Amino acid sequence: MELTYSYLPCEFCVGKNHCAQCGETIQKALIAMNGVWRAEVDGLAKKLSIDCEDLDDIADNAEALGVFF
C-alpha cells in the first residue's frame, strides 16, 4: 500500500526538507514494528510504501514516531 504523509520528524536537517537520512530512520523504525513486512520511505515525494498486517494499528504507531498521514 502506498500512502502520502504530511510530516516526518527531521532530527538532523534544520530546513525540515525530509532528506534520505530522515526517510531511512523512519523506514527502519517501521520495519522493526510487529506486523510490518516491508516499508520504503521516499522523503522527497512524501510517499510511504508499506506492506503490513493492520494499517490502522501501524498508522497509530507511525504517529507515535512522528509520521503523520
N, C-alpha and C positions, 0 to 999 in steps of 0.2 A: 504494500500500500504506500502511496506517495502522499505526503502532507506538506503543506506550506506553513512555516512557522513565522511568528512575528517578532520573536526576540530570542536571543541567546545571551547568556551571561558571559561577556568577554572579560577575562581576567587580565589579559596581557596587553591589549591594544586600547589606547586612550580614545581613539576615534570610533570605537564600537562598530568597526566595519566587518565584523564576523569573518575573520580570516580562516585559512585552512587549519591553523592550530586550534582555534576555538571549536571548530567542527569536529576535529579528531578527538578532543577531550570529551565532548558530549557523546560522540559515537561510541567511545569505549565505555562510558558510564551506562549508556542504554544497553549495549550488548551484555554488560555484567548483570542486568536485571533478569529475574526469573521470568520466563515466558517470552523472551526476545531471542530470536534466532539469528537475525541479521539487521543491521542498521547502517545506513550510509547518510552522511550529512554533507550537503553542498551549501557552504556558508554564503557564497556569493549569490546564489539563486534563491536562498532561503527555503530549500527543499530538504525534507527528511524522507528517505525511503526506508521502510521498516517492515519486517516480517515478524509477527508476534501472535501470541495466543489470544489476548484480550486487549484490544486497543484502548478501551475506556480506562482500564487499570493502568496501562502504560502511560496514557496521557496524564493521569493524576501524578504518577511518579516522575514523568518528564517535567511537569510544572514544579515539582519539588527540587529538580535540578536547575530550574530557572528557564526552561524552554517553554514558551507559550505559543499555542496554536491559534 
